[in-house]
């Protein structure tokens, strides 16, 4: 089984024997005395396999490093601020605590600067209240996608439900591919929406065609060219109901503020679905 080193600023590193970096990070956080009830963890996997992770609520940062000789997994692009990859080209077990501290401090400071204050956006807050008052689950999905697209400018978007037995269902779609994509189904675990739902984590991807998780069958079926993606899970506790997906912003990339706005919509939607008795899928351990 692969070995990983997990580090947190101000603590000696720990070595974890785990099947993948996600499990290693969870066990490492526990060994380092961190909060094991983290529900919003932002991660960035670098080309050399190193994972930089941050608890979005507390700001505590972690580094997960596969030990030498192990092949890195495909890159994971999430909501962290952009990092200069040259900073990590020589990252290995010989890095001392001060080096890790410097990297984490710089990335965490950047992220805190970009954290939006949603209470100062009265229009968004008003629309979140509309989601809470929707008459049914389908209407809640449709309105949530509408609010997300209002809050974050983009070319297209979709609300995807993780159904109990019939895969991933596109409940609502906006944009030029809406007619072809609405009510379409995908297998569990496929594409960025599948990754987002299975792992219960938000992610942004700036270069979709170059990412191995891209499920291009959808683009082929609709004729739509997906360039940039933002996916946010709709979850409550250990259950994931689905996700909200936005595509192709005018600027060419989604920022931290965009992620947080859509997360606020997803949080409101999850509360509405839970009250309606909708059952989700369990997050991947």
C-alpha positions in Angstrom: 0.0 0.0 0.0 1.3 3.5 -0.8 3.0 5.6 1.8 2.4 9.3 2.3 3.8 12.1 4.5 1.2 14.5 5.9 2.4 17.8 7.3 0.7 20.7 9.1 2.3 24.0 10.0 4.0 23.9 13.4 3.8 20.1 13.8 6.2 17.3 13.0 5.2 15.3 9.9 3.5 11.9 10.1 3.8 8.9 7.7 0.5 7.3 6.6 0.0 3.9 4.9 -3.2 4.4 2.8 -4.7 3.4 -0.6 -4.8 7.1 -1.8 -4.0 10.6 -0.8 -7.6 11.4 0.3 -7.5 8.6 2.9 -4.0 9.5 3.9 -5.0 13.2 4.4 -7.9 12.1 6.7 -5.8 9.8 8.8 -3.0 12.4 8.8 -5.3 15.1 10.1 -6.5 12.8 12.8 -2.9 11.9 13.9 -1.9 15.6 13.8 -4.8 16.4 16.2 -6.8 18.3 13.6 -10.6 18.6 13.2 -11.8 15.3 11.7 -15.3 16.9 11.1 -14.0 19.1 8.3 -16.8 19.7 5.7 -15.1 22.1 3.3 -11.6 21.2 2.3 -10.0 22.9 -0.7 -7.2 21.0 -2.4 -4.7 21.4 -5.2 -2.6 18.5 -6.5 0.6 19.6 -8.2 2.1 17.7 -11.2 4.7 16.0 -8.9 1.8 14.4 -6.8 2.1 16.8 -3.8 -1.3 17.9 -2.4 -1.8 21.3 -0.8 -5.0 21.3 1.3 -6.8 23.9 3.4 -9.7 23.7 5.8 -11.8 26.6 4.3 -13.5 27.4 7.6 -10.6 27.4 10.0 -7.8 28.3 7.5 -5.6 25.4 8.7 -3.3 24.1 5.9 -1.9 20.7 5.2 0.6 19.1 2.8 0.2 15.5 1.6 3.3 14.1 0.0 3.6 10.7 -1.7 6.9 9.2 -0.8 9.6 8.8 -3.6 9.1 6.2 -6.2 5.3 6.4 -6.3 3.4 7.6 -9.3 1.4 10.8 -8.8 -2.4 10.6 -9.5 -4.1 12.9 -12.1 -4.1 16.6 -11.1 -7.0 17.8 -8.9 -7.9 21.5 -9.6 -10.0 23.0 -6.9 -10.8 26.3 -5.3 -7.4 27.2 -4.0 -5.7 30.4 -5.4 -3.3 30.0 -8.2 0.2 28.8 -7.1 3.5 29.1 -8.9 4.4 25.5 -9.7 8.1 26.4 -9.7 7.8 26.8 -5.9 7.3 23.0 -5.7 9.5 21.6 -8.4 12.0 20.2 -5.8 9.5 19.3 -3.1 10.5 16.0 -1.5 11.0 14.4 2.0 14.1 16.6 2.7 12.0 19.8 2.9 12.1 21.2 6.4 9.3 22.6 8.5 10.2 26.2 7.7 9.8 25.6 4.0 6.3 24.0 4.5 5.4 26.9 6.8 6.4 29.5 4.2 4.4 27.8 1.4 1.3 27.3 3.5 1.4 30.9 4.9 1.6 32.4 1.4 -1.3 30.4 0.0 -3.5 30.7 3.0 -3.0 34.5 3.2 -4.0 34.8 -0.5 -7.1 32.7 0.0 -8.2 34.7 3.0 -7.9 37.9 1.0 -10.3 36.6 -1.6 -12.9 35.2 0.8 -16.1 37.1 -0.1 -18.5 38.5 2.5 -21.9 37.2 1.2 -23.8 39.2 3.8 -22.8 42.3 1.8 -24.7 41.0 -1.2 -28.3 41.6 -0.4 -29.6 40.5 -3.8 -27.9 37.1 -3.4 -29.2 36.7 0.1 -32.7 37.5 -1.0 -32.6 34.8 -3.7 -31.2 32.2 -1.2 -34.4 32.8 0.7 -36.4 32.0 -2.4 -34.8 28.6 -2.5 -35.9 27.8 1.0 -39.5 28.5 0.0 -39.7 26.4 -3.1 -42.7 24.0 -3.2 -40.8 20.9 -4.3 -37.4 19.3 -4.9 -37.3 19.7 -8.7 -38.3 23.4 -8.4 -35.6 23.8 -5.8 -32.9 22.4 -8.2 -34.1 24.6 -11.0 -34.2 27.8 -9.0 -30.8 27.0 -7.4 -29.2 26.7 -10.8 -30.9 30.0 -11.8 -29.5 31.7 -8.7 -26.0 30.3 -9.1 -25.9 31.6 -12.7 -27.1 34.9 -11.6 -24.4 35.1 -8.9 -21.6 33.9 -11.2 -21.5 34.9 -14.9 -21.0 32.0 -17.2 -21.9 30.6 -20.6 -23.9 27.5 -19.3 -24.7 25.5 -16.3 -26.4 22.4 -15.0 -28.0 21.0 -11.8 -27.1 17.3 -11.5 -28.9 14.9 -9.1 -27.3 11.7 -7.8 -30.3 9.4 -8.1 -30.6 6.3 -5.9 -30.4 3.7 -8.7 -30.3 5.5 -12.1 -27.0 7.3 -12.2 -26.5 11.1 -12.4 -29.5 13.0 -13.8 -29.3 16.4 -15.4 -32.4 17.9 -13.6 -32.0 21.4 -15.0 -29.7 22.9 -17.7 -29.2 26.5 -18.9 -27.3 27.6 -22.0 -27.2 26.6 -25.6 -27.0 22.8 -24.9 -30.0 22.9 -22.6 -32.5 21.2 -24.9 -30.2 18.2 -25.7 -28.8 17.8 -22.1 -31.9 18.1 -19.9 -32.9 14.8 -18.5 -29.8 13.1 -19.8 -28.1 10.6 -17.5 -24.5 9.8 -16.8 -22.9 6.8 -14.9 -21.8 7.4 -11.3 -18.3 8.7 -11.0 -18.0 10.0 -14.6 -16.7 13.5 -15.4 -16.2 16.4 -13.1 -19.7 16.2 -11.7 -19.0 12.5 -10.8 -15.7 13.4 -9.1 -17.4 16.3 -7.2 -20.3 14.1 -6.1 -18.2 11.0 -5.2 -15.7 13.1 -3.1 -18.1 15.8 -1.8 -15.6 18.5 -2.7 -15.8 21.7 -4.8 -13.5 22.0 -7.7 -12.6 24.3 -10.5 -10.7 23.3 -13.7 -9.3 25.9 -16.0 -8.1 23.6 -18.9 -10.9 21.0 -19.3 -9.7 19.3 -22.5 -6.3 18.5 -20.8 -7.9 16.9 -17.7 -8.3 13.2 -17.6 -11.6 13.4 -15.7 -13.3 15.2 -18.6 -16.3 13.1 -19.8 -16.3 14.3 -23.4 -19.2 12.2 -24.4 -21.5 15.0 -23.1 -19.7 17.6 -25.4 -20.0 15.2 -28.3 -23.7 14.6 -27.7 -24.5 18.4 -27.4 -21.9 20.0 -29.7 -20.9 22.3 -26.8 -17.2 23.0 -26.1 -16.4 22.9 -22.3 -13.3 25.0 -21.5 -13.6 25.8 -17.8 -15.6 24.2 -15.1 -16.8 25.0 -11.6 -18.5 22.1 -9.7 -19.9 22.4 -6.2 -21.5 19.5 -4.3 -24.9 19.7 -2.8 -24.5 17.8 0.5 -25.5 17.7 4.1 -23.5 15.7 6.6 -22.3 12.5 4.9 -24.9 12.5 2.1 -24.4 14.1 -1.3 -27.6 14.9 -3.2 -25.8 16.0 -6.4 -23.9 19.1 -7.6 -24.2 22.5 -9.3 -22.0 22.9 -12.4 -21.1 26.2 -14.2 -19.2 26.4 -17.4 -17.0 28.8 -19.3 -16.9 32.2 -17.5 -16.1 35.3 -19.7 -12.8 35.8 -17.8 -11.6 32.2 -18.7 -11.4 31.1 -15.0 -13.5 30.9 -11.9 -12.2 32.6 -8.8 -12.5 31.9 -5.1 -15.4 34.4 -4.7 -17.3 32.5 -7.5 -16.8 29.2 -5.7 -18.0 30.6 -2.4 -21.2 32.1 -4.0 -22.1 28.8 -5.6 -21.4 27.0 -2.3 -23.8 29.3 -0.5 -26.5 28.4 -3.1 -25.7 24.7 -2.7 -25.9 24.9 1.1 -29.4 26.4 0.9 -30.4 23.8 -1.6 -29.2 21.0 0.6 -31.2 22.2 3.5 -34.4 22.4 1.3 -33.8 18.8 -0.1 -33.2 17.4 3.4 -36.5 18.9 4.6 -38.2 17.3 1.6 -36.9 13.9 2.6 -34.7 13.5 -0.4 -32.0 10.8 0.1 -28.4 11.3 -1.3 -25.4 9.1 -1.8 -22.8 8.7 0.9 -19.5 10.6 0.5 -16.5 8.5 -0.5 -14.5 7.5 2.6 
